[in-house]
Amino acid sequence: MFTDWTEALEAESLPLDPNPAQQLAAAARVTARSSRDKDDLGLLLDVLGLPTDTDTLTALLPLIPETGDAPTMTK
């Protein structure tokens, strides 16, 4: 809760509707973080109706979690 009402009034005036391009970009980033690999990412984006062009896939590849064996810790 706000103790200063000017802050509360300023917060009420903030726009809550991000534009569609921002929504699509956010959905693509979340999807990339949930993907196993490039092929999985392409399939997920296609199912969601998001762009699957080469430029989009290339930009999202760094967000895919790394796979494979985790390094072992030795004493």
C-alpha atoms as a printed R data frame, in Angstrom:
   type eleno elety resid chain resno      x       y       z
1  ATOM     1    CA   MET     A     1  0.000   0.000   0.000
2  ATOM     2    CA   PHE     A     2  1.201   3.467  -0.764
3  ATOM     3    CA   THR     A     3  1.737   6.006   1.987
4  ATOM     4    CA   ASP     A     4  2.098   8.825  -0.513
5  ATOM     5    CA   TRP     A     5 -1.050   9.184  -2.606
6  ATOM     6    CA   THR     A     6  0.795  10.887  -5.458
7  ATOM     7    CA   GLU     A     7  2.679   7.635  -6.060
8  ATOM     8    CA   ALA     A     8 -0.587   5.705  -6.114
9  ATOM     9    CA   LEU     A     9 -2.150   8.118  -8.579
10 ATOM    10    CA   GLU     A    10  0.918   7.946 -10.823
11 ATOM    11    CA   ALA     A    11  0.800   4.141 -10.732
12 ATOM    12    CA   GLU     A    12 -2.853   4.145 -11.767
13 ATOM    13    CA   SER     A    13 -2.013   6.138 -14.879
14 ATOM    14    CA   LEU     A    14  0.545   3.604 -16.171
15 ATOM    15    CA   PRO     A    15 -0.552   1.799 -19.342
16 ATOM    16    CA   LEU     A    16 -1.249  -1.877 -18.755
17 ATOM    17    CA   ASP     A    17 -1.584  -2.962 -22.367
18 ATOM    18    CA   PRO     A    18  1.758  -3.824 -23.969
19 ATOM    19    CA   ASN     A    19  1.645  -3.696 -27.738
20 ATOM    20    CA   PRO     A    20  1.221  -6.956 -29.696
21 ATOM    21    CA   ALA     A    21  4.843  -6.963 -30.868
22 ATOM    22    CA   GLN     A    22  6.054  -6.886 -27.253
23 ATOM    23    CA   GLN     A    23  3.677  -9.708 -26.338
24 ATOM    24    CA   LEU     A    24  4.887 -11.885 -29.217
25 ATOM    25    CA   ALA     A    25  8.531 -11.231 -28.370
26 ATOM    26    CA   ALA     A    26  7.949 -12.125 -24.713
27 ATOM    27    CA   ALA     A    27  6.112 -15.321 -25.672
28 ATOM    28    CA   ALA     A    28  8.957 -16.316 -28.006
29 ATOM    29    CA   ARG     A    29 11.569 -15.758 -25.266
30 ATOM    30    CA   VAL     A    30  9.625 -17.843 -22.734
31 ATOM    31    CA   THR     A    31  9.195 -20.578 -25.329
32 ATOM    32    CA   ALA     A    32 12.925 -20.578 -26.078
33 ATOM    33    CA   ARG     A    33 13.737 -20.976 -22.393
34 ATOM    34    CA   SER     A    34 11.436 -24.021 -22.288
35 ATOM    35    CA   SER     A    35 12.887 -25.680 -25.387
36 ATOM    36    CA   ARG     A    36 15.298 -28.588 -25.505
37 ATOM    37    CA   ASP     A    37 16.984 -27.746 -28.806
38 ATOM    38    CA   LYS     A    38 16.602 -25.808 -32.048
39 ATOM    39    CA   ASP     A    39 14.145 -28.292 -33.572
40 ATOM    40    CA   ASP     A    40 12.016 -28.321 -30.436
41 ATOM    41    CA   LEU     A    41 12.018 -24.520 -30.430
42 ATOM    42    CA   GLY     A    42 10.859 -24.405 -34.044
43 ATOM    43    CA   LEU     A    43  8.020 -26.830 -33.354
44 ATOM    44    CA   LEU     A    44  6.862 -24.987 -30.244
45 ATOM    45    CA   LEU     A    45  6.917 -21.608 -31.975
46 ATOM    46    CA   ASP     A    46  4.942 -23.045 -34.895
47 ATOM    47    CA   VAL     A    47  2.297 -24.565 -32.622
48 ATOM    48    CA   LEU     A    48  1.891 -21.240 -30.831
49 ATOM    49    CA   GLY     A    49  1.607 -19.363 -34.115
50 ATOM    50    CA   LEU     A    50  4.785 -17.391 -33.503
51 ATOM    51    CA   PRO     A    51  7.315 -16.560 -36.240
52 ATOM    52    CA   THR     A    52  9.671 -19.425 -37.121
53 ATOM    53    CA   ASP     A    53 11.877 -17.647 -39.660
54 ATOM    54    CA   THR     A    54 15.644 -18.063 -39.561
55 ATOM    55    CA   ASP     A    55 16.262 -14.622 -38.039
56 ATOM    56    CA   THR     A    56 13.870 -15.297 -35.164
57 ATOM    57    CA   LEU     A    57 15.337 -18.732 -34.443
58 ATOM    58    CA   THR     A    58 18.887 -17.388 -34.548
59 ATOM    59    CA   ALA     A    59 18.042 -14.626 -32.072
60 ATOM    60    CA   LEU     A    60 16.393 -17.102 -29.678
61 ATOM    61    CA   LEU     A    61 19.070 -19.825 -29.753
62 ATOM    62    CA   PRO     A    62 21.130 -18.328 -26.890
63 ATOM    63    CA   LEU     A    63 18.061 -18.586 -24.627
64 ATOM    64    CA   ILE     A    64 17.749 -22.373 -24.968
65 ATOM    65    CA   PRO     A    65 19.000 -24.006 -21.760
66 ATOM    66    CA   GLU     A    66 22.179 -25.977 -22.176
67 ATOM    67    CA   THR     A    67 21.752 -29.713 -22.368
68 ATOM    68    CA   GLY     A    68 24.035 -32.612 -21.668
69 ATOM    69    CA   ASP     A    69 25.784 -33.863 -18.577
70 ATOM    70    CA   ALA     A    70 26.412 -31.389 -15.841
71 ATOM    71    CA   PRO     A    71 30.061 -31.083 -14.834
72 ATOM    72    CA   THR     A    72 30.969 -33.322 -11.944
73 ATOM    73    CA   MET     A    73 32.402 -31.855  -8.784
74 ATOM    74    CA   THR     A    74 35.426 -33.627  -7.324
75 ATOM    75    CA   LYS     A    75 37.136 -33.024  -4.034
